[in-house]
Each structure stands twice: as C-alpha cells, then as structure tokens.
Amino acid sequence: MKEPVTEQPGPPPAQGEEEHLSLALANSAIALPGGLTVDLLGTPAQANHWLTERGLAPVDAGMREMCATQLRSLREQIRSLFASRAEGLPALPAAVAAINDAMTRVPTAPLLQWDDRTGPYRAVPHPTTAVLDHALATLAADAADLLTGPGAERLTACGSTPCNRYLLRYGRRHWCSTRCGDRARAARAYARRGTAS
C-alpha cells in the first residue's frame, strides 16, 4: 500500500505543464521512491491552492471535500486518457464521458429557476460550485485540446521508475525532471555493472 505524503513539495513542472493545465493536473499526484506519494490535491485547502496558483479559483473560493474529490476524479480520468494516448491503446469510454461532462457542465448564462411562491427568476449556481465547474471545464477542454492537437504525438510517460508523471517530449528526453533523468541513468549504470560481473 502506498503511503500518502502531503507536506512535501513536488518536483519542478514537467515539460509541457506550463502550456497545458491538464498536464499539470495529471501530474498533481506524484509517485516517489520507496512507495510514497505526494498528492498536491490531498485536502480541500491544497486543491484550492493548486487552482489559485493557476488562475482557476480565487484564494477564498471555499473548497470543500466534495470539490477536491471532483477535482481528483477528473485528474484520474485525464491520466487514464493520457495513458491510453501515450501507449496507443483505446480510451476507456467512462474517461471520455467524464471529460465531455466537465466541458458541458458550465452554463453560459444565469439559469432559469422557478419558485412556487414568487415565480420565475434567473440565478447562477452556488458560487463555489460555479468556480469549481468553471475550473473543471477549463481543465477538461485543455485535455481535449492536448489529446487532439499537434502535441499529442509528443505526450509520453516519464521513463524513470517509479515516476508516474507525463510530459511533452522534446528531442530524446523521456524524463519529467533532471532528478528522474539522473535516477534512470544511475539505474542503467547499476544494471550494466551487475551484468559485467
């Protein structure tokens, strides 16, 4: 069983995260050596902070556990789609449906409501829900753009075990960070020494 770690900061952004918020979301759960994980969305406060850092929510959005859970769920669906694309496998229909649902969840205008006593009126949904729905729609649309755009051919998983992050490959680099590249090179060197004996 993986032990979650919540206080440790994550590694630097992987290639492509700055252009694609969905890639940053997919990489917000980080596997570390020794079976540890860092979840940058582990609590409602962390989820709010993550969204705020990316301009998707105000500092005082008031995220609740339900909101953080929805954000983590979208992350897993996006990770599933990225894995399918990177490995050349069919996508899970539920993951495609989740992305489409998130993109269509945001109303473009105040919705019509009806009160039995006062009659019809127009109102926006609960402010925190509206903030979250907007953030989920933005992240889902970005994932759809990445998966269908020219960058999709460069989407790959980090080539260093146990890392679980994704990146947009430039050139021959297959690692999300210098740390992962160093770890992969050290593992190869160790394996060569082991076979030379």
C-alpha positions in Angstrom: 0.0 0.0 0.0 1.3 3.4 -0.9 1.7 5.8 1.9 0.5 9.3 1.0 2.7 12.3 1.8 1.1 15.7 1.8 3.7 18.1 3.2 6.5 17.6 0.7 6.7 20.0 -2.3 6.5 18.4 -5.7 9.3 18.4 -8.4 9.6 21.2 -10.9 7.0 21.3 -13.7 7.4 18.6 -16.4 7.8 19.7 -20.0 4.5 20.9 -21.3 2.8 21.7 -17.9 3.2 25.4 -18.4 1.3 25.3 -21.7 -1.3 22.7 -20.7 -3.0 22.9 -17.3 -4.4 19.4 -17.8 -0.9 18.0 -17.9 -0.2 19.8 -14.6 -3.4 18.3 -13.2 -2.4 14.8 -14.3 0.9 15.3 -12.6 -0.5 16.6 -9.3 -0.2 13.1 -7.7 3.4 12.2 -7.7 4.9 8.7 -7.0 8.2 8.8 -5.2 10.8 6.2 -4.5 10.0 3.9 -1.5 6.3 3.7 -2.3 5.5 7.2 -1.2 3.2 9.6 -3.0 2.7 13.4 -2.9 -0.9 14.5 -3.6 -1.0 18.2 -4.3 -4.8 18.0 -4.2 -5.0 15.9 -1.0 -7.1 18.3 1.0 -9.7 21.0 0.1 -7.1 23.7 1.0 -4.5 22.1 -1.2 -6.9 21.8 -4.1 -7.9 25.5 -3.6 -4.2 26.5 -3.5 -3.5 24.4 -6.7 -6.4 26.1 -8.6 -5.5 29.5 -7.3 -1.8 29.2 -8.4 -3.1 28.5 -12.0 -5.7 31.3 -12.0 -8.7 28.9 -11.9 -10.1 30.0 -8.5 -9.9 32.9 -6.1 -7.9 32.4 -2.8 -11.2 32.5 -0.8 -13.2 30.0 -3.0 -14.1 27.9 0.0 -13.4 24.5 -1.5 -14.9 21.6 0.4 -14.0 17.9 0.3 -16.7 17.3 -2.3 -14.9 19.9 -4.6 -11.5 18.4 -4.0 -12.9 14.9 -4.7 -14.3 16.1 -8.0 -11.0 17.6 -9.0 -9.1 14.4 -8.1 -11.7 12.4 -10.0 -11.1 14.5 -13.2 -7.4 14.1 -12.7 -7.7 10.3 -12.7 -9.9 10.4 -15.9 -7.3 12.7 -17.6 -4.5 10.4 -16.5 -6.4 7.4 -18.0 -6.8 9.2 -21.3 -3.1 10.3 -21.3 -2.0 6.8 -20.6 -4.2 5.5 -23.5 -2.8 8.0 -25.9 0.8 7.6 -24.9 0.6 3.7 -25.1 -1.6 3.7 -28.2 -4.4 1.9 -26.5 -8.2 2.5 -26.8 -9.6 5.0 -24.2 -12.0 4.0 -21.5 -15.5 5.3 -22.5 -16.0 6.5 -18.9 -12.9 8.7 -19.2 -14.1 10.3 -22.4 -17.6 10.8 -20.9 -16.1 12.5 -17.8 -14.2 14.9 -19.9 -17.2 15.7 -22.0 -19.4 16.1 -18.9 -16.9 18.5 -17.4 -16.7 20.6 -20.5 -20.5 20.9 -20.8 -21.2 21.5 -17.1 -20.7 25.3 -17.1 -23.7 27.3 -18.0 -23.1 30.3 -20.4 -25.8 32.4 -18.7 -27.7 32.6 -15.4 -30.1 29.6 -15.4 -33.9 29.9 -15.2 -35.2 28.9 -11.8 -38.8 28.7 -10.5 -40.0 29.4 -7.1 -43.6 28.3 -6.3 -44.4 31.5 -4.4 -42.5 34.2 -6.4 -42.4 32.6 -9.8 -39.6 32.5 -12.4 -36.2 34.1 -11.9 -32.7 33.7 -13.2 -29.7 32.9 -11.0 -26.2 31.5 -11.2 -25.5 28.3 -9.2 -23.8 28.4 -5.8 -20.6 30.5 -6.2 -18.2 27.7 -5.0 -19.8 25.2 -7.3 -19.6 27.7 -10.2 -15.9 28.3 -9.6 -15.2 24.5 -9.5 -17.4 23.8 -12.6 -15.5 26.5 -14.5 -12.1 25.1 -13.4 -13.2 21.5 -14.3 -14.4 22.7 -17.7 -11.2 24.6 -18.4 -9.0 21.6 -17.4 -11.2 19.2 -19.4 -11.1 21.4 -22.5 -7.3 21.7 -22.2 -7.0 17.9 -22.0 -9.2 17.6 -25.1 -7.1 20.2 -26.9 -3.9 18.4 -25.9 -5.2 14.9 -26.9 -6.4 16.2 -30.3 -3.7 18.7 -31.1 -0.2 18.6 -32.5 1.3 18.0 -29.1 -0.4 14.6 -28.7 2.3 12.8 -30.6 4.8 14.1 -28.0 2.8 13.0 -25.0 4.6 10.4 -23.0 5.0 8.9 -19.5 8.2 9.7 -17.6 10.8 7.0 -18.4 12.1 6.8 -14.8 10.7 4.3 -12.3 8.6 4.8 -10.1 7.7 8.2 -11.5 4.1 8.4 -12.8 4.2 11.9 -14.4 3.5 12.8 -18.0 5.4 15.2 -20.2 5.6 16.5 -23.7 8.7 15.0 -25.2 11.2 17.3 -26.9 14.0 15.6 -28.7 15.2 12.4 -27.0 14.4 13.4 -23.4 12.0 11.0 -21.8 12.1 12.3 -18.2 9.9 14.8 -16.5 12.8 16.3 -14.5 16.5 16.2 -14.0 16.0 14.2 -10.9 14.2 11.5 -12.8 16.8 11.5 -15.6 19.6 11.1 -13.1 17.8 8.2 -11.4 17.2 6.5 -14.8 20.9 6.9 -15.8 22.0 5.6 -12.4 19.8 2.6 -12.7 21.2 1.8 -16.2 24.7 2.2 -14.9 24.0 -0.1 -12.0 22.4 -2.7 -14.3 25.5 -2.6 -16.6 27.8 -3.2 -13.6 25.7 -6.1 -12.4 25.8 -7.8 -15.8 29.6 -7.2 -16.2 30.4 -9.2 -13.1 
